[in-house]
Amino acid sequence: MGSKGGPQTGSPYAKLWKDVFAGTCGGIAVTLVGHPFDTVKVRLQSQPMDKPIYDGAMDCVKKTIKWEGPQGLYKGVTSPLAGQMFFRATLFGAFGQSKAYLGTNSDGTARALTTLDLYKAGAMTGFAAAFVEGPIDFYKSQIQYQIIKKQSDPAYKPPYTSVSRCVQATIRTNGFKGPFQGLAATIVRNVPANSIYLGTFDLLKRQAAASYGCTVGELSAQHPVIVFGAAGVGALGYWIAIFPVDVIKSAMQTDSIDPAQRRFPTMATTFKKLYAEGGMKRFYKGFSPCLMRAVPANGAMLLTVDKVTAWLK
């Protein structure tokens, strides 16, 4: 890292740069592995209860491939791929900086992070990341949802042939607020979810490193399966804790971009209308593909982050 133009070893920005770069690599990995599961989740969450398009996760996969080809499972993928640099930069940069902040005493001296500190850092990270993740989720959800409208109404013509056209339409309609449709639900989801996700992942790694007699940085090279498993446990905790909020978020983000035509203008209204459709069961639509995605996608992402971070060192 001592090359001209790059962050110098020991510089105050070196650690942040490494977190950003490693996070971007991890983000690409999680998108490539997890996007098909995410497409199924969003479509099951968003389809009408009275006239469902899909009978379940496998039926959704079969119909998606039948109607759109295998590439249909990657609908809207350009949004998360294009946004990974910014989102993962925020996520892992914020997590690293949050731990650094919590690990510093008022007099500037360092202290060891407690278990509570790890979960606090995850919560702080979730709040910051919501402002980047929200727009990414919004655009991909708008694209993923078009097939449901088309199958429900043969006369419907999808307005967006690409993510870029969706971006243009939302900004033209709502200005800078357009990409932040459903932001409140994203924040309510992200704060506890990332507290559990990142806090658990970091805690399990520290415990494993102590058990194996190595550093946390050495763990991914010496025991990659442990890192993969820790990521999977954290991801399962993420979704089990907040899935109903994610359903509310998906409903708000797949709603009309025109405020006058929205069915779900607020979280409270969304909860009431979804509950009226199917009780508490309505808030667990798409739960199975989400859990199936959690371990492989997040395991791949966080293992990639750890390995890239170790390589950069």
C-alpha positions, 0 to 999 in steps of 0.5 A: 500500500506504499505505492504512489497515489494509494493510501499509505500504511499507517495513514488515517484513511488506510483502514477505511479504504481497505474496508471499502474495497473489501466490502465492494468485493463482498457485495459483488459476491453476495449479489451474484449468489443471492439475487435469484433468491431475492427476486423470489422473495420480493415477488412472493412478498408483493403478489396479491393475496386474493389472486396469487401468481405463485403457489410457493417458492419453487412455483415462482422459480419455475414460472419466472424461468418459463415467462422470462427465461433464466435471466428473469431470476436476475431482474433488477440486478444492475441496481444492486451491482451498480450500487455495491461500491457505495452500499458496501463502502458505507456498510463496512466503512461504517462498521469499522469506524463505529468499532473504532469510535466505541473502542476509544476512551474519552481521553483518546486511549484505546480499549477492548470492545465489549460484546455490547459494543459489537452490537452497538456498532452493528446498529449504528452501521444499519442506520447509516447504510439504510440511506444507501441500501434504500434506493438500491432496494427500491429500484430493483424491487420496482423492476422485479415487481413488474411481472406480477402486474403483467400477469395480474393484468394482461393489458398492463405494459411495464413502464421500465425496460431498464433500471436507468429508465426507472431512475429517470421516472422516479426522479422526474416524478418525485425529485430527490425524494424518489429513490427514498420511497420506503426509507422509514421501513428500511431504517426500522429494519436495518438498525436491529437487523444489522446489530444482530447480523454484524454483531453476531458475526464479529463476536463468533469470529472473535470467540473462534479465533480465541479457541483456535489460538489465532488472530481474527485476521488469520481466521479466514485463511486458516478456518474459512468454514468457521467464518462462513458459518459465523456469517450464516448464523448472523444472517439467519438472525438478521432475517428471523428478527425482522422479516415482517418489517421487510415485507412492509418495506417491500410493499412500500417500495413496489408501490406506485411512484406516484404519491396520489396512487399509492396504497401504502403511503406509511408503515402504519397504513401498510401494516393494517392493509397487509394484516387485513389481507391475511393476518400475521401469515401475510408478513411471512410471505417469501420467508423460505427463499429468504432463509435459503439465501441467508447462509450461502449468500452472506457466507460468500460475502463475509468470507470474501470480505475477510479474505480480501481484508487479509490479502490487503494486509 
